[in-house]
Amino acid sequence: MVIQLQPLTFSQAARRFFADALAIIAVLCGGSALAEDSPVAPEPAPSTIHVAQLGDGDDDDEEAPQPLPPVSVMEQEFSTQPYNMPTPPLEPQIEGILKRLNALEKGGGPKKPDVNAELKKEFDVNDGVGDWRDLSGDKWAVKLGGHMQLDSINWADVENPPVPAYNYVEFRRLRLLADGVGYGVYDFRLQIDIEPEGEDNVTTPVTVIKDAYLTMNEIPVIDRWRIGNFFVPFGLEQVTNDTNNIFLERSIPTQGIFTADREVGMAIYGVDDAKDFTWTTGVFIDSLSEATKERIDGNQGQRVSGRLTYLPYYDEPSNGRYLIHTGAGVLYTHDQDEQARFRARPQIHEGPFFIDSGLFPAKSYTTGNIELATVWGPFSVQSEMYLSNVDRINDEVATISGAYVYCSYFLTGENRIYERYGQHGAQFGRNVPYSNFFLTPGGCGPGAWEFKARWSNLTLTQLDSGQYNDFTIGFNWYWSDRVRTMFDWIHPITRYGTTPYGPQTADIIGMRFDFNF
């Protein structure tokens, strides 16, 4: 059987248009609402289709108009009853309507002129790259925080008893801080240490200034500028905050030996768009006391530092669960009082110095270092090597060196968190357990367990001060990202040359409870 279709007249096309429109409205409104509001008509008899031979298309050949069925009936028969002319499917039409509605909700219509964009274009702000808004009317948003570390140190064994090996308990760090951001481009930090002890021959309890700086961000070309008291940008372990380092103390050649601590000065920071290359440089005053907070002297001393880092591999899908970090830096120090000294304790905060060059006259010293770190799932390795030339007064230049390497492994599967462009540039961040440690009537959580091991070295033989090696193993138990307990077994060894206590070994047990907020 061959079915031939009769062309539609204007009246038929009009009825068809209104029928389609009603059907679309019914679908968008849920269908049933229009059907309930429409008068209920008797169930129509089975419809018939007029089939005619193709003719000249005159209106005389069309049938008498038939009454439209109710909307609900049209919806039921829309896809089953054939028509004189194919009807396009509803889905594309509905989809188009919904897209236009969404566009209107999101402001897809005509937009008002963007005054800031016009200003940016007029004054060529930021070279026309990125978004820019003038936030001069903004305010500071301030967050308060704090930090507590409680240490217990026990000397389990000492080879030569004359060593003044005393057990102790102390608040290693007891700090309050305020962080803030504002005006679109600024951030600041003020951190004070209220631990009950002084430093730099200050014997009375004092409030020690740690971080006290202001930063301007998103500056063209250099990106970030900072002024105040903060970490000198040199070395990976040094610029990683102590809450994020995995041992009780930084490695022997790091803090107070080859790297500077926090100093007063200014620095600029840069990063590329891919965040795999960073650079930093700064100028600082040499060893200004954090306790007295001032220096009245015509000679202030200077430190100039530079640091470059590069990520040859970073696994984007896992947010850095697999990565390789490299870096290099240089630190030049013009000594303020022309008196240099290099010494180190076993990797604890209090106790005897196992290696000590004593004070000696020196104009300056220049130190270079190389950084290497990798994170491969739960396993990580970090290492740095240092080489320093000391320009002694009335003597030849001495070369001293140091290095460390350590590894860690998360028994519970986590990985060390790496910040590609953190507070001080490329550094390691706060580790986060998969499940916090908790005990409740309804269940418990294990926290995160990390095993760790380290070797570090300081060689001062050209200063007739011997060599010092240190081996440490232990574990960390993370109750949350901000609470952890730490255990270190430390085994220092001194050999060669002149050291304060001669050839020496010892065993030290260090424990810490650490939380911050």
C-alpha positions, 0 to 999 in steps of 0.5 A: 500500500502506498500512502500519499500525503496531501499538502497542508493549507494555511488553516491546517498549518496554523492549527498544527502550530498551536497544537505544537506550541501547547504540547511544548508548554505542557511538557515544560510545565510538567504536562499534567497542569495544563491537562488538569486546567483544560476542559475534559472532552469525551474520548474521541473516536479513533482518528482517521487520516485523509489519503488522496491522490496528489493534485494541484493543492487547491483548498477545495480538496481539503476535508472539513476542519476537525475539533482539536483533542484535549492537550493530554490526548495530543501528548499521548498521540503525538508520537504514534499518529501519523500526520500529513507532514513530518513533525520535527521532534520535541527534544531539540526544540525544548533543549533550545528553549532551556538553553536560552532560559539558562543563558538569561539566568546567567546574564547571557543577555546584553551586558552593561559596560564594565568600568574596570575593564574600560579603565584597564584598557585605558591605562593598559593595567597588567598589559591586558592579561587576566582579570583586573578589578580595583578593590580599593574599597575592600577591607582586611580579612583576618584569621587568628591561629596558634601553635604548640609543640611540647617536647620530651628529650631523653639521653639513653646513652653517651659514650663519654660521660663528661658530655653534659647530657641532660634530659629535659621537657620544654615547650619547643614552640608556643606561638600566636599568629594572625594572618590576613588578606585584603584589598585584592592584592595584599596579605600579611602575617604576624607571628610571635613566640611566647616560649619562656626563654630568651636568645642572643644572651637575653636571659629574661623571658621575652616575646620573640618576633618570628614572622612579621611581613606584608606581601603584595601579590600579582605584580607584573613580571615579578608577581610577589613582593614582600617586606618584613621579617621572614624566611630568607629564600634559600634551601628547601628544608629551611623554607618549609614550615616547622609544622610541615617538616617531618623530624623534630629539628631540621638537619644538621647543615640546615638551620643556623649553619648554611641557611639563614633563619628569619631575617629582616629584609625584602624579597621578590618571588616569581613563578611561570604559568605552569607553576613548574619553575619558580625563582626568588631573590632577596636582600636582608640584614645579617642576624638581627636579633628576634628578641631585641628587635633592633640594631644600633650600629653603623654596620648592619651586615647584609645577606643576599640570597637567590633560589631557583626551582624546577619541576621536571615531572608533576603528575597533574591528575593526582595533584602531585602524588608523583613528582620530582623537584629540583632546585639550586640556590646561593646565599652571600653573607657580609658578616656584621661583626666580622666574627663567624662561627659554625656549630651544631647540636644533635638534632634537638633544641637544647643540649651540648654542641657536638661540633663547634668551630669557635669564633674566628675573624671572617669578612664574608662567606658564600654558600651554594646548595642543590636541592632534590626531592621526589614523591612517589605515592606514599614514598618520598625522598628529600636531599640537599648538599651545601658548599661554603667558602669562608673568607677569613681575615688574615688567613686563606679561604676555608671550604666547608660542606654539609649534606642530608638525605632522608626518606619517609613512607606512609604505612596508611597510604597517604603521600607528602603534600607538595606546594608548587608555589606556597608561602615561601615558594616551592616547599612541602605543605601540611600532610593530610590523613585519609582518616583522622584519628578518633574514638567514638561509641560508633567507631574509630579512625586510625589517622596516618602513620609515617615511617622516616629515616635520615642521615645528615653531615657537617664537615668543618675539617678545614676549620680544624673542627672535625666532622659530624654525622647523625642518623635518625629513625622514627615515626609520625602519627598524624591525628589530623592535618593539624595534630600529630605525635612524633618519635625520633631516635637520634644517633650522633657520631663525631670523628676526625679533627678537634671536636668539643668532646672528642670522638663521641657517639650517643643515643637520644630519644625525642618525642613531641606532641604538636598541634596548631590551629 
